[in-house]
Amino acid sequence: MNNIQKISGFAFLLGLAGYACAATPAPATAALTLSAKIKAPACNATISGTVDHGSISRGSLNPTEFTFLPPKSIALQISCDMDTMLWVKVTDDNTGADMKPGGYLGMEFDVGAHPDQPPEAFLGLGKFADGVSVGAYALQFNEATVINNTAVSTTALIALSDRPRECTSSCGTAKEVVRSSSPYVSATVNESGSWRHPAGKEFTFPIKVATTLNKGSLLTGTTNIDLAGKATMEIYFL
C-alpha cells in the first residue's frame, strides 16, 4: 500500500509539472485614450449709467482754481458663462500729454472731500488749446459684488496691480480705490487671514466718476468747449 501511495503521489506531481509547461493564453487588452479641453470663459461687459454734466456756464468756473463737478455714479457689470477670476484694465483713449493738467489735482469723491491724486490717476478730457487741457477725471472703484455659479454672493474689496496675478498677500485692498499707474483693478476677499481673488460668474463694480475742469482763466473765449473723456475697460482672466 505504501508503494501505491508513493506512485500515486509521483503521478500527481508529474501532472502539475505537465500543467506548468502548457502554453499561457494571451491576456485580453483594452486601449485607453485621455482627452480634455480647457475652456476659456466667455464674458460680456456692460456699463450702466452715464456721465453727462450737461451745459456748464463759463461764468461758473473758478478763474484761479480748478472747478470740481458733482461726482457721477456708474457700474461696470460683467457676466461670464463659468466661474472665473478677472481683472479690469482701464486705458485712457486721450493719450496726448496735454490732455490733462500736470501735477497733483484734487478730486471730489465725497461731499466736502477733495483728496489730492497724482497725475497718473487721471484720464484726459481733451485739449482746449496748445498746451492747455480742458481738465481731467478719475475713476474710483468701490466694493464689488461677486456671485458664483451656486448663487453665493460675496462683497469684495478692491485691489490694484501692475499685471493680472493671484493675490498672495494683503494685496493693498480697500473699500474704494482710485485707478492709478497700476492699471489692473480686481476684487479680493480675506478669509481667515488669507487673501484671494474670488471666482464668480457675475461681477458688479460700482464706480464713482470725479471730474475736474481746468482754471477758468485758461478756458476763455466765445466758442463752446466739449468734454471729450473716453476710456476703454478691458477684461482679463486667470
Secondary structure, DSSP 8 states (H G I E B T S, - for coil): -HHHHHHHHHHHHHHHHHHHTS--------------------EEEEEES--------GGGS-SSS-EEEEEEEEEEEEEEEEEE-EEEEEEES---TTSS-SS-EE---BTTB--EE-GGG-EE--EEETTEE-EEEEEEEE-EEEE-TT--EEEEEEEEESS-----S-TT-BSEEE--SS-EEEEEEEETTEEE---EEEEEEEEEEEEEE--GGGS-SSS-------EEEEEEE-
